[in-house]
Amino acid sequence: MPVEWYLVLSALLFATGVAGVLIRRSPLVILLCLELMLNAGNLALIAFGRSAGNEEGQIFALIVMVVAACEVVVGLGLIVAMYRRRLPLNVDDLRGLRG
Amino acid sequence: MVEVAFFVGAIGALGGAVAVIALRNPFYCVLALVVHLVSLAGLFLLLYAEFVAAVQIVVYAGAVMVLYVFVAAYVGGVEEPLWEPIPGQRVVAPLLAGALFIELSIAILGTALKATGTEGPTIGDGFGSPASIGELFLERFLIAFEAASVLLLIAAVGAVVLAGRRGEQGEA
């Protein structure tokens, strides 16, 4: 398979993640859509690594996975904290920081 | 054969992604993301990234998704209201995402990188194996490796601080 196919698939997955972030309002699902986008990036990195013929793209993808895990941990911690304080789990209602 | 495997993986990944943004119950969204991640691991195998595929299944589809399932069960079904604060958000958002996809596709298909039209160079036996990845991590990319471990430590401490029980006395 030409590497282009993987890149186009990765663009499609990224666009799906963007659509999810724009449409959904639950912070949990928005985190899931962020995962979609990070994984689309990973697919592109690994495809470029294959096309360059070395493993540096794979190293990059592994580091992205570590960053994604950190983001998940902090995001889920925030969601649990919001739930404990009886804040609405809806990003449209959480506008305390809006000027 | 490779084409069939690619399209099976691509359909699984795309179907999982669409299900994540289309299903209303967050719990099912998490399960759809697991389908997406496992399909992506298959695609990684096609690209000779054995170690990354194994990590994707064990760490991502395993550990991280269990965390999501726990939080989805703890928080419970979140009601998403049907009214739209921004008029036409449900129509405009997919259009914007489609425009982004077209833009990215133009960039990918119009690129001057000749190598993207081919399968890539032929590669040796140990490509993407744990041994070669570990060697790269501990030699060329040692600083990134150490920075990642420090980042994980900070994230773990941060999660405990954020979600810890201290709101019970009434202070922030």
HADDOCK unambig.tbl for C-alpha pairs under 7 A between the chains (distance, minus, plus):
assign (segid A and resid 1 and name CA) (segid B and resid 3 and name CA) 6.47 0.50 0.50
assign (segid A and resid 1 and name CA) (segid B and resid 119 and name CA) 5.70 0.50 0.50
assign (segid A and resid 2 and name CA) (segid B and resid 116 and name CA) 6.66 0.50 0.50
assign (segid A and resid 2 and name CA) (segid B and resid 117 and name CA) 5.41 0.50 0.50
assign (segid A and resid 2 and name CA) (segid B and resid 118 and name CA) 4.68 0.50 0.50
assign (segid A and resid 2 and name CA) (segid B and resid 119 and name CA) 4.36 0.50 0.50
assign (segid A and resid 3 and name CA) (segid B and resid 116 and name CA) 5.14 0.50 0.50
assign (segid A and resid 3 and name CA) (segid B and resid 117 and name CA) 6.27 0.50 0.50
assign (segid A and resid 3 and name CA) (segid B and resid 118 and name CA) 6.27 0.50 0.50
assign (segid A and resid 3 and name CA) (segid B and resid 119 and name CA) 5.67 0.50 0.50
assign (segid A and resid 4 and name CA) (segid B and resid 116 and name CA) 5.26 0.50 0.50
assign (segid A and resid 4 and name CA) (segid B and resid 117 and name CA) 5.84 0.50 0.50
assign (segid A and resid 7 and name CA) (segid B and resid 108 and name CA) 6.99 0.50 0.50
assign (segid A and resid 8 and name CA) (segid B and resid 105 and name CA) 6.08 0.50 0.50
assign (segid A and resid 11 and name CA) (segid B and resid 101 and name CA) 5.86 0.50 0.50
assign (segid A and resid 11 and name CA) (segid B and resid 104 and name CA) 6.15 0.50 0.50
assign (segid A and resid 11 and name CA) (segid B and resid 105 and name CA) 6.87 0.50 0.50
assign (segid A and resid 12 and name CA) (segid B and resid 101 and name CA) 5.87 0.50 0.50
assign (segid A and resid 13 and name CA) (segid B and resid 14 and name CA) 6.48 0.50 0.50
assign (segid A and resid 13 and name CA) (segid B and resid 17 and name CA) 6.83 0.50 0.50
assign (segid A and resid 15 and name CA) (segid B and resid 97 and name CA) 5.01 0.50 0.50
assign (segid A and resid 15 and name CA) (segid B and resid 98 and name CA) 6.67 0.50 0.50
assign (segid A and resid 15 and name CA) (segid B and resid 100 and name CA) 6.30 0.50 0.50
assign (segid A and resid 15 and name CA) (segid B and resid 101 and name CA) 5.50 0.50 0.50
assign (segid A and resid 16 and name CA) (segid B and resid 17 and name CA) 6.66 0.50 0.50
assign (segid A and resid 16 and name CA) (segid B and resid 18 and name CA) 6.74 0.50 0.50
assign (segid A and resid 16 and name CA) (segid B and resid 97 and name CA) 6.81 0.50 0.50
assign (segid A and resid 18 and name CA) (segid B and resid 97 and name CA) 6.03 0.50 0.50
assign (segid A and resid 19 and name CA) (segid B and resid 93 and name CA) 5.78 0.50 0.50
assign (segid A and resid 19 and name CA) (segid B and resid 94 and name CA) 5.39 0.50 0.50
assign (segid A and resid 19 and name CA) (segid B and resid 97 and name CA) 5.26 0.50 0.50
assign (segid A and resid 20 and name CA) (segid B and resid 21 and name CA) 5.00 0.50 0.50
assign (segid A and resid 22 and name CA) (segid B and resid 93 and name CA) 5.74 0.50 0.50
assign (segid A and resid 23 and name CA) (segid B and resid 89 and name CA) 6.92 0.50 0.50
assign (segid A and resid 23 and name CA) (segid B and resid 90 and name CA) 6.00 0.50 0.50
assign (segid A and resid 23 and name CA) (segid B and resid 93 and name CA) 6.32 0.50 0.50
assign (segid A and resid 25 and name CA) (segid B and resid 80 and name CA) 6.68 0.50 0.50
assign (segid A and resid 26 and name CA) (segid B and resid 78 and name CA) 6.94 0.50 0.50
assign (segid A and resid 26 and name CA) (segid B and resid 80 and name CA) 6.81 0.50 0.50
assign (segid A and resid 29 and name CA) (segid B and resid 26 and name CA) 6.38 0.50 0.50
assign (segid A and resid 36 and name CA) (segid B and resid 17 and name CA) 6.80 0.50 0.50
assign (segid A and resid 47 and name CA) (segid B and resid 47 and name CA) 6.58 0.50 0.50
assign (segid A and resid 50 and name CA) (segid B and resid 47 and name CA) 6.21 0.50 0.50
assign (segid A and resid 50 and name CA) (segid B and resid 120 and name CA) 6.08 0.50 0.50
assign (segid A and resid 51 and name CA) (segid B and resid 115 and name CA) 6.26 0.50 0.50
assign (segid A and resid 51 and name CA) (segid B and resid 116 and name CA) 6.60 0.50 0.50
assign (segid A and resid 51 and name CA) (segid B and resid 119 and name CA) 6.74 0.50 0.50
assign (segid A and resid 51 and name CA) (segid B and resid 120 and name CA) 4.15 0.50 0.50
assign (segid A and resid 51 and name CA) (segid B and resid 121 and name CA) 6.61 0.50 0.50
assign (segid A and resid 52 and name CA) (segid B and resid 120 and name CA) 6.73 0.50 0.50
assign (segid A and resid 53 and name CA) (segid B and resid 120 and name CA) 6.60 0.50 0.50
assign (segid A and resid 53 and name CA) (segid B and resid 121 and name CA) 5.77 0.50 0.50
assign (segid A and resid 53 and name CA) (segid B and resid 123 and name CA) 6.53 0.50 0.50
assign (segid A and resid 55 and name CA) (segid B and resid 128 and name CA) 6.34 0.50 0.50
assign (segid A and resid 58 and name CA) (segid B and resid 49 and name CA) 6.91 0.50 0.50
assign (segid A and resid 58 and name CA) (segid B and resid 52 and name CA) 6.79 0.50 0.50
assign (segid A and resid 62 and name CA) (segid B and resid 52 and name CA) 6.79 0.50 0.50
assign (segid A and resid 63 and name CA) (segid B and resid 148 and name CA) 6.89 0.50 0.50
assign (segid A and resid 66 and name CA) (segid B and resid 148 and name CA) 6.57 0.50 0.50
assign (segid A and resid 69 and name CA) (segid B and resid 64 and name CA) 6.93 0.50 0.50
assign (segid A and resid 70 and name CA) (segid B and resid 152 and name CA) 5.95 0.50 0.50
assign (segid A and resid 70 and name CA) (segid B and resid 155 and name CA) 5.29 0.50 0.50
assign (segid A and resid 73 and name CA) (segid B and resid 155 and name CA) 6.58 0.50 0.50
assign (segid A and resid 73 and name CA) (segid B and resid 159 and name CA) 6.05 0.50 0.50
assign (segid A and resid 74 and name CA) (segid B and resid 155 and name CA) 6.29 0.50 0.50
assign (segid A and resid 74 and name CA) (segid B and resid 158 and name CA) 6.60 0.50 0.50
assign (segid A and resid 74 and name CA) (segid B and resid 159 and name CA) 5.14 0.50 0.50
assign (segid A and resid 77 and name CA) (segid B and resid 159 and name CA) 5.06 0.50 0.50
assign (segid A and resid 77 and name CA) (segid B and resid 162 and name CA) 5.66 0.50 0.50
assign (segid A and resid 77 and name CA) (segid B and resid 163 and name CA) 4.92 0.50 0.50
assign (segid A and resid 78 and name CA) (segid B and resid 162 and name CA) 6.13 0.50 0.50
assign (segid A and resid 78 and name CA) (segid B and resid 163 and name CA) 6.53 0.50 0.50
assign (segid A and resid 80 and name CA) (segid B and resid 163 and name CA) 5.92 0.50 0.50
assign (segid A and resid 81 and name CA) (segid B and resid 162 and name CA) 6.41 0.50 0.50
assign (segid A and resid 81 and name CA) (segid B and resid 163 and name CA) 4.88 0.50 0.50
assign (segid A and resid 83 and name CA) (segid B and resid 75 and name CA) 6.66 0.50 0.50
assign (segid A and resid 89 and name CA) (segid B and resid 78 and name CA) 6.95 0.50 0.50
